[in-house]
Amino acid sequence: MFTSTFTFAKGQYDDEFHALDQVIAQVAQSIPGYLGEEAWENSETGLVSNVYYWASLEALQALMKHPSHIQAKQSQSRWLDGYQVVIAQVLGSHGDGGIAHPLAGQASVPDGSKFARASN
């Protein structure tokens, strides 16, 4: 499994931004291997992070190669005041089931129990 984390500083959004954002969200959700997403905002810095979860690198790359994603990347300076993208491989995931999460119940590694023991 992989994550793609898109952290950005909000700029000025317009109708084109909102329309393109909707298309990209729909495309991402339609790709086989899309597992879910989360969004966070840091109240101190105002930065926003969107974390997308993917079953494979190929699924993530399918979004990155989509024309709408390419268009957004080329136009980002019109709407954002800076951004950073981090692509990471998920080595483990565990929880107590008390919150909804895109990876809840997913078997992320062959023996995820060793990660759970190490972090408790």
ChimeraX attribute file (.defattr): number of C-alpha atoms within 10 A of each C-alpha:
attribute: neighborCount
match mode: 1-to-1
recipient: residues
	/A:1	22
	/A:2	21
	/A:3	22
	/A:4	18
	/A:5	19
	/A:6	16
	/A:7	19
	/A:8	18
	/A:9	16
	/A:10	14
	/A:11	13
	/A:12	10
	/A:13	11
	/A:14	10
	/A:15	8
	/A:16	11
	/A:17	16
	/A:18	11
	/A:19	10
	/A:20	15
	/A:21	15
	/A:22	12
	/A:23	14
	/A:24	20
	/A:25	13
	/A:26	11
	/A:27	16
	/A:28	24
	/A:29	16
	/A:30	11
	/A:31	15
	/A:32	14
	/A:33	18
	/A:34	21
	/A:35	21
	/A:36	16
	/A:37	19
	/A:38	12
	/A:39	12
	/A:40	12
	/A:41	14
	/A:42	9
	/A:43	8
	/A:44	6
	/A:45	8
	/A:46	12
	/A:47	16
	/A:48	17
	/A:49	19
	/A:50	17
	/A:51	19
	/A:52	21
	/A:53	24
	/A:54	26
	/A:55	20
	/A:56	16
	/A:57	16
	/A:58	14
	/A:59	19
	/A:60	23
	/A:61	11
	/A:62	15
	/A:63	20
	/A:64	15
	/A:65	10
	/A:66	13
	/A:67	11
	/A:68	16
	/A:69	20
	/A:70	14
	/A:71	11
	/A:72	17
	/A:73	11
	/A:74	10
	/A:75	12
	/A:76	15
	/A:77	13
	/A:78	13
	/A:79	16
	/A:80	14
	/A:81	13
	/A:82	13
	/A:83	15
	/A:84	10
	/A:85	13
	/A:86	10
	/A:87	14
	/A:88	13
	/A:89	15
	/A:90	14
	/A:91	13
	/A:92	18
	/A:93	16
	/A:94	16
	/A:95	12
	/A:96	6
	/A:97	9
	/A:98	7
	/A:99	8
	/A:100	8
	/A:101	14
	/A:102	15
	/A:103	19
	/A:104	15
	/A:105	11
	/A:106	14
	/A:107	13
	/A:108	18
	/A:109	14
	/A:110	9
	/A:111	11
	/A:112	14
	/A:113	12
	/A:114	11
	/A:115	14
	/A:116	13
	/A:117	8
	/A:118	7
	/A:119	7
	/A:120	5
